[in-house]
Amino acid sequence: MDALDKCLQDNRVTFIPINTATFDAQVEHKTYPRFLLLEKDYFVTHVDGDAPVKCNYEARNMVMSNFWLGRIQRVTSDLKQVNGLWVSWRPLVHFFVYEGADSLQSECTALHNTVFEYVNTDDFGALAEIVKRKPHCEQKYFGVNNGQTYTLVNTDNVEQKYEFSRLNLRTLGFKLWKEETTVQSLIDEEAQLAVFRPNPSRRPGFKLHDADGREIVDGEPFMLHIVNYEHDPESDMDDEYDDIPEDERQFYCKEWVKAMSSADQRPCFVNGALHNGTRFHAETIDEIMYIKNENRYLTTHLDPMDDYLYSDVGVPAKDNRIQIHYAEDGNILLSAWGGRTYADYEWMGDEGGMITFGLEELYLGQSDPLKLRIVRL
């Protein structure tokens, strides 16, 4: 085991020593419907009801990431077969993680084709040499994770770096599957997208105003009207609900913030899902203005797989705060505190949808983010 590269999925499994002379896979299946058998030069995936599949160790994290989903066809869906072994389509991306500051998420699809190891050094040159000694890893770049800070480093020129946030993980994963992706190409792309990103700087003496420029004082009730609310009537999810009038559909967002439209309230409003769900007010604490729904604050999570708009009790920690930005027309946009993308919403048919801070990254510059108008009560 010591000779194997570590992978994120190791944190979700138990390693059990076996006696190869007496091991019987059929017997083991009675206790473990799915398991991996680690051999010297390869490992074997055992899924109850399917024939065993041999895989190259380079595909271990990818296989185990899909392993929980069931049938063997799903396990091998992101692999190719070479000389009788299933292997990854692309070289592995090597991530170095600072001990005690690990924020990599094993469930994040962007990290499925990776290996990692813990480090305590800022010497990127030394880290590059480690990667160069691993031909099965991507040689153009490697990743570094230090808490909520992520960096992709050019292996041949460690001074060239591309820094990204937790919200970029999903989008970056798609790019790392492309052979032409380099640190420089990501830097160039980011320069073109910068105009569509929020300004993370705080505005001194920030005050909340409605679209007419009138100040909203602390405690004054208001509603948040989603100005650019729309959905795609051609989407498969909407087809399931064609018999439901559009003005009676509900647009839910992650517990317990939603946006809704009903027969007597045709515009779409953000809703905190409490008794007075659409009724919000501002509260300023230590020169920071928060939006509340009754006693719950609008907040978000650090988890890139759970980057939705929430309402929760207790003043949000800095990394969980919501930042407010003004559009040219006086309406407001939201971002995570210091975030790189505005909030957007994802239509989910009659089952609702989500207000999220990661979705916009996928369509940055291609569509307008969520825009809100403050409506006084």
N, C-alpha and C positions, 0 to 999 in steps of 0.2 A: 504493500500500500504506500510506503514512503516514497517509492519511485514514481508514483502516479502524480500527474498534475492535479491539483485540487480544483474542484468545480463547485459552483454554488449549490447544486442539488445535493451535495454531500451532507448539508445541514438538515436534510429531510429524510435521510435513510439511516438504517442501522446495519453495520457491517458484522457479519457472523462468521467466524472461522469454521471450516468444514473439513471432513475427512473425505478426500476424493475417492478413496477405495470403497467407501460405503455409501456415498451420496446417491440419492435416488430422487430425480426431479419430480416424478409422479407422486411420491410420498410428500415431498415438500409442498406441492400444490394444494394439498389438503389443509395446510396451515397458511400458506402464502400464495394467493391467486396470481400474483405478479412478483417476480424477483429477477435479479441479475446474478449470473454466475461468472465470477472473475477468474479468467484463465491467465496463463503466462503472457501470451501475445495478443489476446483479444478477450472480449467478454461476450456472454451469451444472454440474450433477452428471453425470458420465459414468461409468456402470458397464457394463462389457463385457456385451453381450447384452441390455441394456435401452435404451429410448429416453431421450435426454437430458432432464433435468428442471431447470427454471429456479427459482431460489430467491432470496428477499430476503436481503440481507446480514445482517439481524438474526438469521437462522436459521443463520448460518455455523457456530457452535460446535456447535449441536445436530445439524446435518447431518453434520459431520465426526466427531462422537462416535459416530454410528450407521454412518458410512461404512465402518468396518473390518469390519462384520458382514455385508456382502455385498449382497444384492439391493436394488433401488431401493425396493421396498415397505417394507423395514426402515428405509431412510434417511428416508423421509417419514412414518413411523408416528406421530411425535410432533408433526406439523405440520398446518396447515390451508392451503387454497388460497384466495388472495384476488387477484382481477384477474390471474389467470394465473400468479401467483408463489406458491411455498410459503413460508409464514411460521410463526413460533412462535405457539402458543395464548396465551401470556402475555408481557408485557413482559420484557425482559432484566433480570436482577439485576446491577447494577454492583458489582464487587469492586475495592477498592483494596488493593494488596499492598505491604508495606514491602520495599524493595530489600534483598536479602540475607537475607530472612526469609520466603521464599515456601514455604508448605506446602499450597497448593492442589493437588489431585490431578486431573489431566486425565481419569482413568478413573472418577472418582466421578460417578455419575448425578445427584447433587444439584447438581452444578455445570455440567451440560450447557447449561442455558439462561442463560448468563452471558457477560459481557465483563469484562475487567479491565485495570488499568493500574498501573504501579509508582509509588509516591510516597515522599517522605521527610518528610512533615509530620504533625503531630498536630492540625492545625487541621481538625476535622471540619466546621466551618461552610464552609470553602473547598471541601472535598470535596462537600458537599451542593450547592453552587452549580454544580459541574461536572455533577452528575447532572441538575440542573434544566435544563441546557442540552441535554440528550439526551432528547427526548420518546419515543424508542423504548425507553427504560429505565424500570424500575419507579420511580415517583415517591414512593411511600410510605416507602421505605427503601433503604439500600445496605449493602454488606458491607465489612468491613475485616479483613485477615488479617495478623497479625504473629507469625510462627513458629507455635507451637501455640495461639495465642490468636486467637479469631474473635469478631467483634462485628457485630451487625446494628443499624444506626443509623437513627433516625427522621429523614427528610430535612427535615421542617419544625421539628423540635425535637431538635437533635443531642445534647442532654443526656439524652434518653431512649434507652437502649441495652439490647440483649439480648445477653449474652455466652454463648457456647456452646463446646463442646470439639470436637475432631476426631471423637469418637464420635457426635456429634449431626448430623454432616453429612448422612448418608443420610436420617435422619428429617426433618430440616429441609427437605430437598429436596421431600418430599411436601407439606409445609405451604406452601412458597413457590409451589406451583402453584395454591393456592386464593386466589381473588380477595379473600376476606374477611380474609386474614391480615394483621396489622399487628404492629408492635413491641410495642404494648400487649397484644395478644391472646396473644402468646408469653410475655410477662412474667406475665400472669394465669394462663396454663396451667402455667407452671413453678412458681408458688406452690402450686398444687394437687398437683403431682407431687413436691414437695420431700420429703415424708414417706417416699417410696419410694426415695430415693437414699441412697447410702452417706455416712457422715460422713468427709470427707477428712482430718480432723485425726488426727495420730499419737497413739497411746496411750503415755504415758511408761512405760518399763520393760516394754514388751510381752512377754508370755510366751505360748507356744503350749500350749494345754490340750486334752485330749480332752473328750468330751461329759459325762464325770463330774467334770470340773474338775481332773483330775490333770495336773500339768505334764509337758510333753514336753521332755526335755533335748536339747541338741545331740547329734546322732549317733544318737539312739534311733530305730530303724526303726518305721515305721507305714505303713498304707494309707489311701487317701482314698476312702471309700465314698460314692457319689452317693445321697443319701437319697431324693430326689424324682425318681428316674429313671423315665421312662415314655415311650411313643411312641404315636402315633395309628394304630391298626390299620386305620383307614379311609382312610389317606392313599394317594395313587396310588403313592408310592414303595414303601410296604410291600406293596402288592398284587403287585409284581413278585417278592416273596420269600415268598409264602404257604407254599411247600413247605419252608421252613427253620424248624425249631423255634425259638420265641422265645428259649429259654435258650441257644441256640447262636449267636445273632446277635452281631455285634461292633459296638460303637459307637466309631468312630474320631474322633479330634480332630486338629487341624492338626499337621503334623509337628513334633515326634514325641510329642505328648501325646495320648492317647486314653482313652476309657473303654470297658471291655469286660465282657461277661458270657458265661460258657461253662458247659458242662454240670456241671463240678465247682466252679464259682465263680459261683453264681446271682446274687448281688448285683452291681451295676455299680460298678466301681472305675476311678478315674483311672489311666491307664497311660502311662508315659514311653516305652514302646516299645523300651527297652533290654533287656538280658538279664534283669535283675530289674526289669521295667517298673513293677510296682505297688508297689515298695518305695521309700519316700521317707524322708527325714530332714531335720531342721532344722540350719541353720548360722547363727550370729550373727557378723556382721562390722561393727565400728564401731557397735554398738548397734542394728543393723538385722538382723532375722531373715529368712532366705531359706529356701525349701523346695527341696530338691535330690532328683534321681533319679540315684543314683550320682554322677558328676562334673558333672551338668548341672543348671542352675538353671531353675526355672519363671520364665518371662518373657513379655512381650508386645511388639508392635511399635507404632510411632507411626502407621503408615499406617492410615487409617480403612477401607481396603479389605482390610486384613490384620491386623485386631485380634483375633487368636486367641491361645489359650494355647499357648505353645511350651515346649520345654526346650532349653537351649543352654549351651555351655561359656562360662566367663567370668562374672564378677560383673556383673549387669545394670546399665546406667546408670540414673539416677534415673527418667527418663521411661519406662523399660521394666520397672520393678519391678512386682511383684504385691503388693497390699495385702490383708491378712486382716482380716475383721470377724467378730464373734461374734453369732450369732442368740440370741434369748431362750431357746431350748431347748438351748443349749450347742454346737450345730453351728456350722460356719464358712461364711462366704460370701467370695468373692473379688472384687476389683475391680482395675483398673489403678491404679497409684499416684496417689492424688488423683483417681481417676476418678469419674464421675457416675452410673455404672450398675454393678450387680453382673454377674458372669459368668453366662452361661446356656449351654445346649447346644441344638443343632439336630439333630434326628433325621434321618438320611439313609438309612434302610433298611439293607439288608445291606452297602451301600457305606460305612456308618458315618455319622459326623457330626462336629461341631466344637464345641469350647468357645470361646465368643466373648464379647467385652466390648461389642459393638455391638448384638447381637440384642435384648437386653433393652430397649433404648431404644424399640424399636418397640411393645413390649407393656408398658411401664412402668405398674404399678398394676393390670394385668389378669391377671397370672399370677405365680407364685412364681419367683424366680431359682434358679440352681443352688445347692443346699445340700449340704455335705460333712460327713461324720462321720469323725473320726480314729479308726482302728482300730489298736490297738497289736499288734505282732508279738512 
